[in-house]
Amino acid sequence: MSDPNDLSALLSEVWQHLGRGAADGRHPARYPTLATVSPAGMPEARTVALRAARRSQNRLEAHTDISTPKVASLAHHPWAQFHIWIPRADLQLRITTRVEIVTGTEVQAQWDAVPAASRVSYGTAPVPGTPIDHVYAYDKPPVRDRFAVLSCDVHEMDVVHLGAQHRRALFRAEDDWTGQWVAP
Ligand SMILES: Cc1cc2nc3c(=O)[nH]c(=O)nc-3n(C[C@H](O)[C@H](O)[C@H](O)COP(=O)(O)O)c2cc1C
């Protein structure tokens, strides 16, 4: 059995799960909850799909429509937290990131990789959140210019493991990811 006191092994396990989530639609890390703060200072949370997880760059990626309210929130306050619960591993991840909203030619490669059927997620008319007169009174054309990549620079990870004895660790970029056990 691996050493439960090994912080670096726990961090590697976390990145393995994130990588699997980005690659496999059935892994629980595929659909994190992404929490932001609205311009009025209110909490907001929603499900997103995890599209990339690169440990070498400390970066997570999600895709969105620039007309969604979350983009306005991130433009105002560029911090977001991913929340992921992985039942089989008994792991809760809370990952604090600074988010850059990337659009245009810089995200052409990602757009090219979006299946045609999924491109309609970027372009809803009227824009998401607008009141409508009938349940289906909207269109979903694919609109290339509405596609954005949320490029999320990981600053901190709070990891809780519910084992026979619970473990909780904080990993921070500013500590070069050495990690610190904290009381769970
Ligand atoms: C399983 C699932 C996956 C989703 N994936 C995304 C996603 O990758 N990007 C996104 O912008 N919205 C995604 N959504 C929709 C959001 O949860 C949300 O309803 C929408 O983006 C508007 O959010 P906002 O008003 O907070 O901006 C997903 C919803 C579900 C249920």
The ligand as a Tripos MOL2 file, in Angstrom:
@<TRIPOS>MOLECULE
LIG
   31    33     1     0     0
SMALL
NO_CHARGES

@<TRIPOS>ATOM
      1 C1        -23.4340   18.1750  -18.0590 C.3       1 LIG1
      2 C2        -23.3480   19.6480  -18.4070 C.ar      1 LIG1
      3 C3        -22.2260   20.1220  -19.0430 C.ar      1 LIG1
      4 C4        -22.1150   21.4710  -19.3560 C.ar      1 LIG1
      5 N1        -20.9710   21.9220  -19.9650 N.ar      1 LIG1
      6 C5        -20.8380   23.2460  -20.2020 C.ar      1 LIG1
      7 C6        -19.6130   23.7510  -20.7150 C.ar      1 LIG1
      8 O1        -18.6520   23.0170  -20.9810 O.2       1 LIG1
      9 N2        -19.5210   25.0900  -20.9240 N.ar      1 LIG1
     10 C7        -20.5580   25.9420  -20.6380 C.ar      1 LIG1
     11 O2        -20.4080   27.1410  -20.8510 O.2       1 LIG1
     12 N3        -21.7230   25.4940  -20.1470 N.ar      1 LIG1
     13 C8        -21.8800   24.1640  -19.9060 C.ar      1 LIG1
     14 N4        -23.0570   23.6890  -19.3840 N.ar      1 LIG1
     15 C9        -24.1680   24.6380  -19.1470 C.3       1 LIG1
     16 C10       -23.8890   25.4350  -17.8650 C.3       1 LIG1
     17 O3        -24.0290   24.5710  -16.7490 O.3       1 LIG1
     18 C11       -24.7910   26.6560  -17.7330 C.3       1 LIG1
     19 O4        -26.1390   26.2630  -17.6850 O.3       1 LIG1
     20 C12       -24.5970   27.6510  -18.8670 C.3       1 LIG1
     21 O5        -23.2530   27.6850  -19.3220 O.3       1 LIG1
     22 C13       -24.9640   29.0660  -18.4230 C.3       1 LIG1
     23 O6        -24.1690   29.3580  -17.2910 O.3       1 LIG1
     24 P1        -24.0020   30.8380  -16.7050 P.3       1 LIG1
     25 O7        -25.3780   31.4790  -16.7610 O.co2     1 LIG1
     26 O8        -23.5580   30.6160  -15.3100 O.co2     1 LIG1
     27 O9        -22.9990   31.5580  -17.5410 O.co2     1 LIG1
     28 C14       -23.1760   22.3520  -19.0490 C.ar      1 LIG1
     29 C15       -24.3030   21.8560  -18.3830 C.ar      1 LIG1
     30 C16       -24.3890   20.5230  -18.0730 C.ar      1 LIG1
     31 C17       -25.6270   20.0340  -17.3410 C.3       1 LIG1
@<TRIPOS>BOND
     1     1     2 1
     2     2     3 ar
     3     2    30 ar
     4     3     4 ar
     5     4     5 ar
     6     4    28 ar
     7     5     6 ar
     8     6     7 ar
     9     6    13 1
    10     7     8 2
    11     7     9 ar
    12     9    10 ar
    13    10    11 2
    14    10    12 ar
    15    12    13 ar
    16    13    14 ar
    17    14    15 1
    18    14    28 ar
    19    15    16 1
    20    16    17 1
    21    16    18 1
    22    18    19 1
    23    18    20 1
    24    20    21 1
    25    20    22 1
    26    22    23 1
    27    23    24 1
    28    24    25 2
    29    24    26 1
    30    24    27 1
    31    28    29 ar
    32    29    30 ar
    33    30    31 1
@<TRIPOS>SUBSTRUCTURE
     1 LIG1         1 GROUP 0 **** ****
